Structure formats: C-alpha cells, structure tokens
Amino acid sequence: MSRLSIDLTPEQHQKIKAVAALQGKSIKEYVLAQILPTSSDENMALNELEMLLDERIKSARAGKISKKSVEEIFQEVYSENTK
C-alpha cells in the first residue's frame, strides 16, 4: 500500500477533521471521497434512493401515513414475497 503525505496548516487540518466528522467519516475516508470520483453505479443508486426518500417525505407531509405497525408491514411484505 502506498502512502500520500501533504503539508497542512493546523487550521486546514482542523477544518478537514471537522467536516469529515460531520459526515461521519474519518479524515482518510473524507479525503478519498473528495479526490476520487465515485462510480456511476453508486451515483445512480444514490439518485434512486434520494428520489424514493423525497417521495416518502412528501407523502408523510401530506398526511399519507400508514396506521400499521412496523411488524404488520413487515409481515405483509414477507407474506407477499413468499407466495
């Protein structure tokens, strides 16, 4: 494995550390995510997830929520998938 070193001011280091922490990443994970492009499959999956969640949020805000428990929903989906 190769090592990459860069010189940073203490302020730059703290800023990178803080931004990474806010995203729940290590400094290494954050920097690699910033400098290496993600695959198109990852972008497509992320876009699909964002669209799904946006739709669900809009439905919830419009009052379209289920009265079922999580267990009831799970059982319903499980029984549909085992047919």
PDB file of N, CA, C and O in Angstrom:
ATOM      1  N   MET A   1       0.848  -1.170   0.000  1.00  0.00           N
ATOM      2  CA  MET A   1       0.000   0.000   0.000  1.00  0.00           C
ATOM      3  C   MET A   1       0.893   1.233   0.000  1.00  0.00           C
ATOM      4  O   MET A   1       1.910   1.271   0.692  1.00  0.00           O
ATOM      5  N   SER A   2       0.514   2.228  -0.769  1.00  0.00           N
ATOM      6  CA  SER A   2       1.281   3.471  -0.851  1.00  0.00           C
ATOM      7  C   SER A   2       0.774   4.472   0.169  1.00  0.00           C
ATOM      8  O   SER A   2      -0.361   4.393   0.638  1.00  0.00           O
ATOM      9  N   ARG A   3       1.630   5.402   0.496  1.00  0.00           N
ATOM     10  CA  ARG A   3       1.284   6.453   1.444  1.00  0.00           C
ATOM     11  C   ARG A   3       1.385   7.794   0.739  1.00  0.00           C
ATOM     12  O   ARG A   3       2.298   8.018  -0.055  1.00  0.00           O
ATOM     13  N   LEU A   4       0.448   8.683   1.031  1.00  0.00           N
ATOM     14  CA  LEU A   4       0.431  10.027   0.472  1.00  0.00           C
ATOM     15  C   LEU A   4       0.491  11.011   1.627  1.00  0.00           C
ATOM     16  O   LEU A   4      -0.305  10.925   2.562  1.00  0.00           O
ATOM     17  N   SER A   5       1.427  11.941   1.566  1.00  0.00           N
ATOM     18  CA  SER A   5       1.554  12.952   2.614  1.00  0.00           C
ATOM     19  C   SER A   5       1.422  14.334   2.008  1.00  0.00           C
ATOM     20  O   SER A   5       1.947  14.609   0.929  1.00  0.00           O
ATOM     21  N   ILE A   6       0.712  15.204   2.717  1.00  0.00           N
ATOM     22  CA  ILE A   6       0.623  16.601   2.295  1.00  0.00           C
ATOM     23  C   ILE A   6       0.838  17.480   3.514  1.00  0.00           C
ATOM     24  O   ILE A   6       0.509  17.100   4.638  1.00  0.00           O
ATOM     25  N   ASP A   7       1.391  18.653   3.280  1.00  0.00           N
ATOM     26  CA  ASP A   7       1.602  19.606   4.361  1.00  0.00           C
ATOM     27  C   ASP A   7       0.364  20.481   4.494  1.00  0.00           C
ATOM     28  O   ASP A   7      -0.117  21.050   3.514  1.00  0.00           O
ATOM     29  N   LEU A   8      -0.147  20.582   5.718  1.00  0.00           N
ATOM     30  CA  LEU A   8      -1.316  21.399   6.013  1.00  0.00           C
ATOM     31  C   LEU A   8      -1.016  22.308   7.182  1.00  0.00           C
ATOM     32  O   LEU A   8      -0.197  21.993   8.046  1.00  0.00           O
ATOM     33  N   THR A   9      -1.691  23.438   7.196  1.00  0.00           N
ATOM     34  CA  THR A   9      -1.610  24.281   8.386  1.00  0.00           C
ATOM     35  C   THR A   9      -2.489  23.624   9.450  1.00  0.00           C
ATOM     36  O   THR A   9      -3.364  22.824   9.119  1.00  0.00           O
ATOM     37  N   PRO A  10      -2.269  23.950  10.705  1.00  0.00           N
ATOM     38  CA  PRO A  10      -3.139  23.392  11.747  1.00  0.00           C
ATOM     39  C   PRO A  10      -4.620  23.733  11.506  1.00  0.00           C
ATOM     40  O   PRO A  10      -5.502  22.926  11.802  1.00  0.00           O
ATOM     41  N   GLU A  11      -4.879  24.917  10.975  1.00  0.00           N
ATOM     42  CA  GLU A  11      -6.258  25.331  10.699  1.00  0.00           C
ATOM     43  C   GLU A  11      -6.883  24.473   9.599  1.00  0.00           C
ATOM     44  O   GLU A  11      -8.041  24.070   9.704  1.00  0.00           O
ATOM     45  N   GLN A  12      -6.114  24.195   8.543  1.00  0.00           N
ATOM     46  CA  GLN A  12      -6.617  23.348   7.461  1.00  0.00           C
ATOM     47  C   GLN A  12      -6.915  21.943   7.975  1.00  0.00           C
ATOM     48  O   GLN A  12      -7.936  21.345   7.634  1.00  0.00           O
ATOM     49  N   HIS A  13      -6.010  21.429   8.798  1.00  0.00           N
ATOM     50  CA  HIS A  13      -6.202  20.098   9.364  1.00  0.00           C
ATOM     51  C   HIS A  13      -7.476  20.047  10.203  1.00  0.00           C
ATOM     52  O   HIS A  13      -8.262  19.107  10.083  1.00  0.00           O
ATOM     53  N   GLN A  14      -7.681  21.045  11.045  1.00  0.00           N
ATOM     54  CA  GLN A  14      -8.870  21.075  11.895  1.00  0.00           C
ATOM     55  C   GLN A  14     -10.153  21.185  11.074  1.00  0.00           C
ATOM     56  O   GLN A  14     -11.165  20.563  11.399  1.00  0.00           O
ATOM     57  N   LYS A  15     -10.098  21.985  10.005  1.00  0.00           N
ATOM     58  CA  LYS A  15     -11.274  22.143   9.152  1.00  0.00           C
ATOM     59  C   LYS A  15     -11.629  20.820   8.478  1.00  0.00           C
ATOM     60  O   LYS A  15     -12.793  20.419   8.470  1.00  0.00           O
ATOM     61  N   ILE A  16     -10.630  20.143   7.914  1.00  0.00           N
ATOM     62  CA  ILE A  16     -10.869  18.851   7.264  1.00  0.00           C
ATOM     63  C   ILE A  16     -11.380  17.840   8.289  1.00  0.00           C
ATOM     64  O   ILE A  16     -12.306  17.078   8.010  1.00  0.00           O
ATOM     65  N   LYS A  17     -10.785  17.837   9.453  1.00  0.00           N
ATOM     66  CA  LYS A  17     -11.188  16.912  10.510  1.00  0.00           C
ATOM     67  C   LYS A  17     -12.641  17.154  10.920  1.00  0.00           C
ATOM     68  O   LYS A  17     -13.399  16.204  11.116  1.00  0.00           O
ATOM     69  N   ALA A  18     -13.025  18.421  11.050  1.00  0.00           N
ATOM     70  CA  ALA A  18     -14.390  18.765  11.454  1.00  0.00           C
ATOM     71  C   ALA A  18     -15.408  18.382  10.382  1.00  0.00           C
ATOM     72  O   ALA A  18     -16.455  17.813  10.689  1.00  0.00           O
ATOM     73  N   VAL A  19     -15.096  18.695   9.128  1.00  0.00           N
ATOM     74  CA  VAL A  19     -16.017  18.366   8.032  1.00  0.00           C
ATOM     75  C   VAL A  19     -16.181  16.855   7.919  1.00  0.00           C
ATOM     76  O   VAL A  19     -17.291  16.361   7.724  1.00  0.00           O
ATOM     77  N   ALA A  20     -15.087  16.126   8.040  1.00  0.00           N
ATOM     78  CA  ALA A  20     -15.154  14.662   7.978  1.00  0.00           C
ATOM     79  C   ALA A  20     -16.015  14.119   9.118  1.00  0.00           C
ATOM     80  O   ALA A  20     -16.844  13.235   8.908  1.00  0.00           O
ATOM     81  N   ALA A  21     -15.817  14.646  10.312  1.00  0.00           N
ATOM     82  CA  ALA A  21     -16.586  14.188  11.469  1.00  0.00           C
ATOM     83  C   ALA A  21     -18.074  14.469  11.288  1.00  0.00           C
ATOM     84  O   ALA A  21     -18.909  13.643  11.659  1.00  0.00           O
ATOM     85  N   LEU A  22     -18.409  15.614  10.728  1.00  0.00           N
ATOM     86  CA  LEU A  22     -19.816  15.947  10.489  1.00  0.00           C
ATOM     87  C   LEU A  22     -20.476  14.966   9.525  1.00  0.00           C
ATOM     88  O   LEU A  22     -21.684  14.741   9.591  1.00  0.00           O
ATOM     89  N   GLN A  23     -19.688  14.391   8.641  1.00  0.00           N
ATOM     90  CA  GLN A  23     -20.208  13.414   7.683  1.00  0.00           C
ATOM     91  C   GLN A  23     -20.063  11.981   8.195  1.00  0.00           C
ATOM     92  O   GLN A  23     -20.407  11.027   7.497  1.00  0.00           O
ATOM     93  N   GLY A  24     -19.551  11.838   9.419  1.00  0.00           N
ATOM     94  CA  GLY A  24     -19.386  10.508   9.994  1.00  0.00           C
ATOM     95  C   GLY A  24     -18.276   9.707   9.349  1.00  0.00           C
ATOM     96  O   GLY A  24     -18.320   8.477   9.327  1.00  0.00           O
ATOM     97  N   LYS A  25     -17.279  10.402   8.824  1.00  0.00           N
ATOM     98  CA  LYS A  25     -16.172   9.738   8.135  1.00  0.00           C
ATOM     99  C   LYS A  25     -14.861  10.046   8.836  1.00  0.00           C
ATOM    100  O   LYS A  25     -14.746  11.022   9.577  1.00  0.00           O
ATOM    101  N   SER A  26     -13.880   9.201   8.589  1.00  0.00           N
ATOM    102  CA  SER A  26     -12.523   9.505   9.037  1.00  0.00           C
ATOM    103  C   SER A  26     -11.943  10.521   8.061  1.00  0.00           C
ATOM    104  O   SER A  26     -12.499  10.736   6.984  1.00  0.00           O
ATOM    105  N   ILE A  27     -10.843  11.138   8.426  1.00  0.00           N
ATOM    106  CA  ILE A  27     -10.192  12.082   7.514  1.00  0.00           C
ATOM    107  C   ILE A  27      -9.823  11.363   6.224  1.00  0.00           C
ATOM    108  O   ILE A  27     -10.015  11.902   5.134  1.00  0.00           O
ATOM    109  N   LYS A  28      -9.300  10.162   6.341  1.00  0.00           N
ATOM    110  CA  LYS A  28      -8.912   9.396   5.151  1.00  0.00           C
ATOM    111  C   LYS A  28     -10.119   9.146   4.250  1.00  0.00           C
ATOM    112  O   LYS A  28     -10.048   9.369   3.042  1.00  0.00           O
ATOM    113  N   GLU A  29     -11.224   8.684   4.831  1.00  0.00           N
ATOM    114  CA  GLU A  29     -12.429   8.418   4.037  1.00  0.00           C
ATOM    115  C   GLU A  29     -12.939   9.685   3.357  1.00  0.00           C
ATOM    116  O   GLU A  29     -13.324   9.664   2.188  1.00  0.00           O
ATOM    117  N   TYR A  30     -12.937  10.781   4.101  1.00  0.00           N
ATOM    118  CA  TYR A  30     -13.426  12.049   3.548  1.00  0.00           C
ATOM    119  C   TYR A  30     -12.562  12.517   2.383  1.00  0.00           C
ATOM    120  O   TYR A  30     -13.081  12.872   1.324  1.00  0.00           O
ATOM    121  N   VAL A  31     -11.247  12.518   2.576  1.00  0.00           N
ATOM    122  CA  VAL A  31     -10.335  12.995   1.528  1.00  0.00           C
ATOM    123  C   VAL A  31     -10.427  12.104   0.294  1.00  0.00           C
ATOM    124  O   VAL A  31     -10.482  12.610  -0.827  1.00  0.00           O
ATOM    125  N   LEU A  32     -10.444  10.795   0.482  1.00  0.00           N
ATOM    126  CA  LEU A  32     -10.552   9.891  -0.670  1.00  0.00           C
ATOM    127  C   LEU A  32     -11.862  10.098  -1.424  1.00  0.00           C
ATOM    128  O   LEU A  32     -11.883  10.063  -2.654  1.00  0.00           O
ATOM    129  N   ALA A  33     -12.950  10.314  -0.694  1.00  0.00           N
ATOM    130  CA  ALA A  33     -14.236  10.552  -1.351  1.00  0.00           C
ATOM    131  C   ALA A  33     -14.219  11.852  -2.151  1.00  0.00           C
ATOM    132  O   ALA A  33     -14.889  11.963  -3.178  1.00  0.00           O
ATOM    133  N   GLN A  34     -13.453  12.834  -1.680  1.00  0.00           N
ATOM    134  CA  GLN A  34     -13.391  14.120  -2.367  1.00  0.00           C
ATOM    135  C   GLN A  34     -12.514  14.077  -3.610  1.00  0.00           C
ATOM    136  O   GLN A  34     -12.806  14.750  -4.598  1.00  0.00           O
ATOM    137  N   ILE A  35     -11.444  13.290  -3.569  1.00  0.00           N
ATOM    138  CA  ILE A  35     -10.496  13.332  -4.690  1.00  0.00           C
ATOM    139  C   ILE A  35     -10.697  12.220  -5.711  1.00  0.00           C
ATOM    140  O   ILE A  35     -10.261  12.348  -6.855  1.00  0.00           O
ATOM    141  N   LEU A  36     -11.350  11.135  -5.316  1.00  0.00           N
ATOM    142  CA  LEU A  36     -11.576  10.036  -6.254  1.00  0.00           C
ATOM    143  C   LEU A  36     -13.046  10.024  -6.653  1.00  0.00           C
ATOM    144  O   LEU A  36     -13.924  10.036  -5.790  1.00  0.00           O
ATOM    145  N   PRO A  37     -13.317  10.000  -7.947  1.00  0.00           N
ATOM    146  CA  PRO A  37     -14.720  10.009  -8.373  1.00  0.00           C
ATOM    147  C   PRO A  37     -15.418   8.710  -7.989  1.00  0.00           C
ATOM    148  O   PRO A  37     -14.810   7.639  -7.976  1.00  0.00           O
ATOM    149  N   THR A  38     -16.710   8.826  -7.677  1.00  0.00           N
ATOM    150  CA  THR A  38     -17.485   7.627  -7.383  1.00  0.00           C
ATOM    151  C   THR A  38     -17.947   7.016  -8.694  1.00  0.00           C
ATOM    152  O   THR A  38     -18.018   7.694  -9.719  1.00  0.00           O
ATOM    153  N   SER A  39     -18.252   5.761  -8.651  1.00  0.00           N
ATOM    154  CA  SER A  39     -18.687   5.077  -9.873  1.00  0.00           C
ATOM    155  C   SER A  39     -20.087   5.533 -10.258  1.00  0.00           C
ATOM    156  O   SER A  39     -20.848   6.013  -9.418  1.00  0.00           O
ATOM    157  N   SER A  40     -20.414   5.381 -11.513  1.00  0.00           N
ATOM    158  CA  SER A  40     -21.739   5.786 -11.979  1.00  0.00           C
ATOM    159  C   SER A  40     -22.824   4.922 -11.339  1.00  0.00           C
ATOM    160  O   SER A  40     -23.943   5.392 -11.130  1.00  0.00           O
ATOM    161  N   ASP A  41     -22.504   3.659 -11.025  1.00  0.00           N
ATOM    162  CA  ASP A  41     -23.477   2.800 -10.350  1.00  0.00           C
ATOM    163  C   ASP A  41     -23.824   3.358  -8.978  1.00  0.00           C
ATOM    164  O   ASP A  41     -24.987   3.352  -8.574  1.00  0.00           O
ATOM    165  N   GLU A  42     -22.809   3.842  -8.262  1.00  0.00           N
ATOM    166  CA  GLU A  42     -23.052   4.425  -6.947  1.00  0.00           C
ATOM    167  C   GLU A  42     -23.897   5.684  -7.075  1.00  0.00           C
ATOM    168  O   GLU A  42     -24.814   5.902  -6.284  1.00  0.00           O
ATOM    169  N   ASN A  43     -23.593   6.511  -8.065  1.00  0.00           N
ATOM    170  CA  ASN A  43     -24.371   7.730  -8.271  1.00  0.00           C
ATOM    171  C   ASN A  43     -25.815   7.407  -8.626  1.00  0.00           C
ATOM    172  O   ASN A  43     -26.739   8.052  -8.131  1.00  0.00           O
ATOM    173  N   MET A  44     -26.009   6.409  -9.481  1.00  0.00           N
ATOM    174  CA  MET A  44     -27.368   6.014  -9.855  1.00  0.00           C
ATOM    175  C   MET A  44     -28.134   5.506  -8.641  1.00  0.00           C
ATOM    176  O   MET A  44     -29.296   5.862  -8.446  1.00  0.00           O
ATOM    177  N   ALA A  45     -27.494   4.680  -7.829  1.00  0.00           N
ATOM    178  CA  ALA A  45     -28.142   4.144  -6.634  1.00  0.00           C
ATOM    179  C   ALA A  45     -28.493   5.261  -5.664  1.00  0.00           C
ATOM    180  O   ALA A  45     -29.577   5.267  -5.079  1.00  0.00           O
ATOM    181  N   LEU A  46     -27.576   6.205  -5.494  1.00  0.00           N
ATOM    182  CA  LEU A  46     -27.832   7.330  -4.604  1.00  0.00           C
ATOM    183  C   LEU A  46     -28.982   8.180  -5.124  1.00  0.00           C
ATOM    184  O   LEU A  46     -29.841   8.594  -4.344  1.00  0.00           O
ATOM    185  N   ASN A  47     -29.015   8.447  -6.419  1.00  0.00           N
ATOM    186  CA  ASN A  47     -30.103   9.231  -7.003  1.00  0.00           C
ATOM    187  C   ASN A  47     -31.445   8.530  -6.831  1.00  0.00           C
ATOM    188  O   ASN A  47     -32.444   9.176  -6.516  1.00  0.00           O
ATOM    189  N   GLU A  48     -31.478   7.213  -7.036  1.00  0.00           N
ATOM    190  CA  GLU A  48     -32.715   6.458  -6.850  1.00  0.00           C
ATOM    191  C   GLU A  48     -33.180   6.518  -5.402  1.00  0.00           C
ATOM    192  O   GLU A  48     -34.371   6.670  -5.132  1.00  0.00           O
ATOM    193  N   LEU A  49     -32.237   6.398  -4.473  1.00  0.00           N
ATOM    194  CA  LEU A  49     -32.582   6.475  -3.058  1.00  0.00           C
ATOM    195  C   LEU A  49     -33.120   7.854  -2.714  1.00  0.00           C
ATOM    196  O   LEU A  49     -34.117   7.967  -2.000  1.00  0.00           O
ATOM    197  N   GLU A  50     -32.476   8.907  -3.213  1.00  0.00           N
ATOM    198  CA  GLU A  50     -32.939  10.268  -2.948  1.00  0.00           C
ATOM    199  C   GLU A  50     -34.348  10.491  -3.494  1.00  0.00           C
ATOM    200  O   GLU A  50     -35.174  11.121  -2.833  1.00  0.00           O
ATOM    201  N   MET A  51     -34.628   9.979  -4.697  1.00  0.00           N
ATOM    202  CA  MET A  51     -35.971  10.127  -5.269  1.00  0.00           C
ATOM    203  C   MET A  51     -37.010   9.390  -4.426  1.00  0.00           C
ATOM    204  O   MET A  51     -38.096   9.913  -4.174  1.00  0.00           O
ATOM    205  N   LEU A  52     -36.674   8.174  -3.991  1.00  0.00           N
ATOM    206  CA  LEU A  52     -37.586   7.400  -3.161  1.00  0.00           C
ATOM    207  C   LEU A  52     -37.867   8.123  -1.847  1.00  0.00           C
ATOM    208  O   LEU A  52     -39.018   8.239  -1.424  1.00  0.00           O
ATOM    209  N   LEU A  53     -36.807   8.608  -1.207  1.00  0.00           N
ATOM    210  CA  LEU A  53     -36.983   9.281   0.074  1.00  0.00           C
ATOM    211  C   LEU A  53     -37.738  10.591  -0.080  1.00  0.00           C
ATOM    212  O   LEU A  53     -38.550  10.936   0.779  1.00  0.00           O
ATOM    213  N   ASP A  54     -37.484  11.332  -1.163  1.00  0.00           N
ATOM    214  CA  ASP A  54     -38.227  12.572  -1.414  1.00  0.00           C
ATOM    215  C   ASP A  54     -39.719  12.284  -1.546  1.00  0.00           C
ATOM    216  O   ASP A  54     -40.553  13.008  -1.002  1.00  0.00           O
ATOM    217  N   GLU A  55     -40.045  11.218  -2.272  1.00  0.00           N
ATOM    218  CA  GLU A  55     -41.442  10.829  -2.456  1.00  0.00           C
ATOM    219  C   GLU A  55     -42.078  10.462  -1.118  1.00  0.00           C
ATOM    220  O   GLU A  55     -43.209  10.854  -0.830  1.00  0.00           O
ATOM    221  N   ARG A  56     -41.351   9.715  -0.313  1.00  0.00           N
ATOM    222  CA  ARG A  56     -41.873   9.313   1.004  1.00  0.00           C
ATOM    223  C   ARG A  56     -42.061  10.520   1.921  1.00  0.00           C
ATOM    224  O   ARG A  56     -43.047  10.598   2.655  1.00  0.00           O
ATOM    225  N   ILE A  57     -41.122  11.455   1.881  1.00  0.00           N
ATOM    226  CA  ILE A  57     -41.222  12.658   2.712  1.00  0.00           C
ATOM    227  C   ILE A  57     -42.439  13.475   2.301  1.00  0.00           C
ATOM    228  O   ILE A  57     -43.183  13.955   3.156  1.00  0.00           O
ATOM    229  N   LYS A  58     -42.646  13.637   0.995  1.00  0.00           N
ATOM    230  CA  LYS A  58     -43.816  14.389   0.505  1.00  0.00           C
ATOM    231  C   LYS A  58     -45.112  13.720   0.950  1.00  0.00           C
ATOM    232  O   LYS A  58     -46.052  14.398   1.366  1.00  0.00           O
ATOM    233  N   SER A  59     -45.162  12.410   0.864  1.00  0.00           N
ATOM    234  CA  SER A  59     -46.357  11.680   1.296  1.00  0.00           C
ATOM    235  C   SER A  59     -46.608  11.876   2.790  1.00  0.00           C
ATOM    236  O   SER A  59     -47.744  12.096   3.210  1.00  0.00           O
ATOM    237  N   ALA A  60     -45.565  11.798   3.574  1.00  0.00           N
ATOM    238  CA  ALA A  60     -45.703  11.969   5.020  1.00  0.00           C
ATOM    239  C   ALA A  60     -46.173  13.377   5.360  1.00  0.00           C
ATOM    240  O   ALA A  60     -47.030  13.555   6.226  1.00  0.00           O
ATOM    241  N   ARG A  61     -45.622  14.368   4.691  1.00  0.00           N
ATOM    242  CA  ARG A  61     -46.030  15.758   4.943  1.00  0.00           C
ATOM    243  C   ARG A  61     -47.473  16.004   4.523  1.00  0.00           C
ATOM    244  O   ARG A  61     -48.151  16.861   5.088  1.00  0.00           O
ATOM    245  N   ALA A  62     -47.941  15.251   3.529  1.00  0.00           N
ATOM    246  CA  ALA A  62     -49.323  15.382   3.064  1.00  0.00           C
ATOM    247  C   ALA A  62     -50.286  14.573   3.942  1.00  0.00           C
ATOM    248  O   ALA A  62     -51.490  14.547   3.687  1.00  0.00           O
ATOM    249  N   GLY A  63     -49.757  13.924   4.962  1.00  0.00           N
ATOM    250  CA  GLY A  63     -50.591  13.151   5.873  1.00  0.00           C
ATOM    251  C   GLY A  63     -50.880  11.741   5.414  1.00  0.00           C
ATOM    252  O   GLY A  63     -51.698  11.048   6.018  1.00  0.00           O
ATOM    253  N   LYS A  64     -50.229  11.310   4.367  1.00  0.00           N
ATOM    254  CA  LYS A  64     -50.437   9.955   3.844  1.00  0.00           C
ATOM    255  C   LYS A  64     -49.506   8.988   4.571  1.00  0.00           C
ATOM    256  O   LYS A  64     -48.471   8.578   4.046  1.00  0.00           O
ATOM    257  N   ILE A  65     -49.903   8.639   5.790  1.00  0.00           N
ATOM    258  CA  ILE A  65     -49.082   7.731   6.584  1.00  0.00           C
ATOM    259  C   ILE A  65     -49.900   6.499   6.953  1.00  0.00           C
ATOM    260  O   ILE A  65     -51.127   6.559   7.042  1.00  0.00           O
ATOM    261  N   SER A  66     -49.227   5.413   7.161  1.00  0.00           N
ATOM    262  CA  SER A  66     -49.877   4.152   7.479  1.00  0.00           C
ATOM    263  C   SER A  66     -50.192   4.088   8.968  1.00  0.00           C
ATOM    264  O   SER A  66     -49.436   4.586   9.802  1.00  0.00           O
ATOM    265  N   LYS A  67     -51.310   3.470   9.278  1.00  0.00           N
ATOM    266  CA  LYS A  67     -51.691   3.251  10.681  1.00  0.00           C
ATOM    267  C   LYS A  67     -51.163   1.905  11.179  1.00  0.00           C
ATOM    268  O   LYS A  67     -51.341   1.551  12.344  1.00  0.00           O
ATOM    269  N   LYS A  68     -50.513   1.162  10.284  1.00  0.00           N
ATOM    270  CA  LYS A  68     -49.991  -0.156  10.636  1.00  0.00           C
ATOM    271  C   LYS A  68     -48.687  -0.023  11.419  1.00  0.00           C
ATOM    272  O   LYS A  68     -47.956   0.958  11.288  1.00  0.00           O
ATOM    273  N   SER A  69     -48.423  -1.033  12.231  1.00  0.00           N
ATOM    274  CA  SER A  69     -47.148  -1.076  12.941  1.00  0.00           C
ATOM    275  C   SER A  69     -46.066  -1.573  11.988  1.00  0.00           C
ATOM    276  O   SER A  69     -46.366  -2.122  10.928  1.00  0.00           O
ATOM    277  N   VAL A  70     -44.831  -1.380  12.368  1.00  0.00           N
ATOM    278  CA  VAL A  70     -43.717  -1.865  11.562  1.00  0.00           C
ATOM    279  C   VAL A  70     -43.811  -3.383  11.423  1.00  0.00           C
ATOM    280  O   VAL A  70     -43.543  -3.930  10.354  1.00  0.00           O
ATOM    281  N   GLU A  71     -44.187  -4.047  12.487  1.00  0.00           N
ATOM    282  CA  GLU A  71     -44.322  -5.508  12.457  1.00  0.00           C
ATOM    283  C   GLU A  71     -45.394  -5.935  11.457  1.00  0.00           C
ATOM    284  O   GLU A  71     -45.198  -6.894  10.711  1.00  0.00           O
ATOM    285  N   GLU A  72     -46.525  -5.229  11.437  1.00  0.00           N
ATOM    286  CA  GLU A  72     -47.596  -5.562  10.487  1.00  0.00           C
ATOM    287  C   GLU A  72     -47.134  -5.368   9.042  1.00  0.00           C
ATOM    288  O   GLU A  72     -47.413  -6.199   8.177  1.00  0.00           O
ATOM    289  N   ILE A  73     -46.440  -4.285   8.793  1.00  0.00           N
ATOM    290  CA  ILE A  73     -45.927  -4.019   7.444  1.00  0.00           C
ATOM    291  C   ILE A  73     -44.928  -5.094   7.047  1.00  0.00           C
ATOM    292  O   ILE A  73     -44.964  -5.598   5.925  1.00  0.00           O
ATOM    293  N   PHE A  74     -44.035  -5.446   7.968  1.00  0.00           N
ATOM    294  CA  PHE A  74     -43.047  -6.492   7.690  1.00  0.00           C
ATOM    295  C   PHE A  74     -43.735  -7.807   7.341  1.00  0.00           C
ATOM    296  O   PHE A  74     -43.384  -8.459   6.357  1.00  0.00           O
ATOM    297  N   GLN A  75     -44.719  -8.192   8.155  1.00  0.00           N
ATOM    298  CA  GLN A  75     -45.426  -9.450   7.908  1.00  0.00           C
ATOM    299  C   GLN A  75     -46.146  -9.431   6.560  1.00  0.00           C
ATOM    300  O   GLN A  75     -46.161 -10.435   5.848  1.00  0.00           O
ATOM    301  N   GLU A  76     -46.739  -8.297   6.213  1.00  0.00           N
ATOM    302  CA  GLU A  76     -47.443  -8.160   4.937  1.00  0.00           C
ATOM    303  C   GLU A  76     -46.480  -8.327   3.759  1.00  0.00           C
ATOM    304  O   GLU A  76     -46.760  -9.067   2.816  1.00  0.00           O
ATOM    305  N   VAL A  77     -45.359  -7.641   3.825  1.00  0.00           N
ATOM    306  CA  VAL A  77     -44.369  -7.726   2.750  1.00  0.00           C
ATOM    307  C   VAL A  77     -43.775  -9.125   2.689  1.00  0.00           C
ATOM    308  O   VAL A  77     -43.585  -9.680   1.607  1.00  0.00           O
ATOM    309  N   TYR A  78     -43.485  -9.688   3.844  1.00  0.00           N
ATOM    310  CA  TYR A  78     -42.907 -11.034   3.896  1.00  0.00           C
ATOM    311  C   TYR A  78     -43.850 -12.057   3.272  1.00  0.00           C
ATOM    312  O   TYR A  78     -43.420 -12.911   2.497  1.00  0.00           O
ATOM    313  N   SER A  79     -45.143 -11.969   3.613  1.00  0.00           N
ATOM    314  CA  SER A  79     -46.099 -12.941   3.064  1.00  0.00           C
ATOM    315  C   SER A  79     -46.279 -12.753   1.562  1.00  0.00           C
ATOM    316  O   SER A  79     -46.495 -13.732   0.846  1.00  0.00           O
ATOM    317  N   GLU A  80     -46.197 -11.517   1.066  1.00  0.00           N
ATOM    318  CA  GLU A  80     -46.284 -11.270  -0.378  1.00  0.00           C
ATOM    319  C   GLU A  80     -45.084 -11.871  -1.110  1.00  0.00           C
ATOM    320  O   GLU A  80     -45.220 -12.387  -2.219  1.00  0.00           O
ATOM    321  N   ASN A  81     -43.924 -11.802  -0.489  1.00  0.00           N
ATOM    322  CA  ASN A  81     -42.703 -12.292  -1.133  1.00  0.00           C
ATOM    323  C   ASN A  81     -42.532 -13.801  -1.032  1.00  0.00           C
ATOM    324  O   ASN A  81     -41.717 -14.374  -1.754  1.00  0.00           O
ATOM    325  N   THR A  82     -43.277 -14.451  -0.160  1.00  0.00           N
ATOM    326  CA  THR A  82     -43.140 -15.904  -0.013  1.00  0.00           C
ATOM    327  C   THR A  82     -44.207 -16.665  -0.786  1.00  0.00           C
ATOM    328  O   THR A  82     -44.270 -17.892  -0.706  1.00  0.00           O
ATOM    329  N   LYS A  83     -45.039 -15.959  -1.526  1.00  0.00           N
ATOM    330  CA  LYS A  83     -46.087 -16.622  -2.329  1.00  0.00           C
ATOM    331  C   LYS A  83     -45.491 -17.315  -3.515  1.00  0.00           C
ATOM    332  O   LYS A  83     -46.215 -17.924  -4.302  1.00  0.00           O
TER     333      LYS A  83
END
